Amino acid sequence: MAAYLAGVREVIIPAEIDGYIVQNIADEAFRNNKTVEKVVFPETVKTMGYKVFYGCTRLAYVGLSSRLTSISS
């Protein structure tokens, strides 16, 4: 996932984007997003990058994949 929509409070990541299966979430994907409150990842996500939610002051819920094997630190 390269970008998200600014101003959106709820983000539901699809399992596939443009024919590609979403398996990884990039470093700092949501960094400093001051509006996002909820993010739900599909079961296809296996890894998450560094500081994905750093500075997300309104974030209250993250739905993680049961197949998640790695979160960078």
N, C-alpha and C positions, 0 to 999 in steps of 0.2 A: 504494500500500500504506500503510495507516494505522497498522497495528500488527503485532506479531509475538507469538509465544507465549514468555513468559518461561521460562527453564530448558531450552529446546530447544537441542541442540548442532548439529543439521543442519537447514537451512532450504532447501527447494526451492520457489521461487516459481512458481505456475502461470501459464500464458500468459493465462488469463482468470479473473476473479473476479466472480461474480454477473452474468455476461453482459457485463462490461466487459473489454476487452483491456488487459493490463498493459503500459503503454508508458513510464511514468515511476516513478522511485523517489524518494520524498520526502526533503527535507533531514533529516539526522540520524535516518534510519529505524531504524538499529540502535545508535544512540549509547549508549555505556557499557554495552552488553550484555556481561557478563563470562562468559557460558557458550557463546555461539555460536562454533563452530569452522569451520563450512562453510556457505557460502551459494551457491546456484546460481540464476541468473536465466534466464528464458526468452528465446528469440530475438526476442520482441516488444518487449523493453525498448530504448528509444532514448536516454533521458536519465536521469542520476542526479544527485541533489541534492548539496548542500554537506554535508561531514562525515558521510556515510552510515555509515561504520564507525568514527568517532572514539571512542576509548576501548575498543574491542573487543580486549581483551588476549589472548584465546585464539584469535582468528581465524587460521586457517592456510590456508584455500583460498576463493577467490571465482571462480565460473564466470561469466564475463561474456558477454553477447550479442554476436555478430559484427555486429549492427546498431546497436550503441551508438555514438552520434555526439557525445555531450556529457556531461562530468562537471564539475559546478560546483566552483569552487575558492574 
